Amino acid sequence: MKAKLIFNLPEDYHEWKNATDGAHMRSTLWDYDQWLRSKIKYEDLTDEQYQVYQACRNRLREFLYEHDVNIENG
């Protein structure tokens, strides 16, 4: 199967940019998720800090799930 996206540039620049930046956005979300994981797993946090980082990571993963974005597998 093949797929082709066609844009009329420069009018569709923002749509083209969104389509071509997908891998960068996925990588950024992965990096942020892993940063949160590292904070939770390796930092010496207070209970309150731990809960905040965990809540942020949980919410990030909820957003990813709601938008059907998988950052686990490249």
ZIMO-V747717 format. One record per backbone hydrogen bond with DSSP energy under -0.5 kcal/mol. NH is the residue of the N-H (numbers start at 1). CO is the residue of the C=O. If there is no record, write none. Layout:
# ZIMO-V747717
[[NH CO] [NH CO]]
This chain:
# ZIMO-V747717
[[9 7] [12 8] [13 10] [16 12] [17 13] [18 14] [19 15] [20 16] [21 17] [22 19] [25 21] [26 22] [27 23] [28 24] [29 25] [30 26] [31 27] [32 28] [33 29] [34 30] [35 31] [36 32] [37 33] [38 34] [39 35] [40 36] [41 37] [42 38] [43 38] [43 39] [45 43] [50 46] [51 47] [52 48] [53 49] [54 50] [55 51] [56 52] [57 53] [58 54] [59 55] [60 56] [61 57] [62 58] [63 59] [64 60] [65 61] [66 62] [67 63] [68 65] [69 64] [70 68] [71 69] [74 72]]
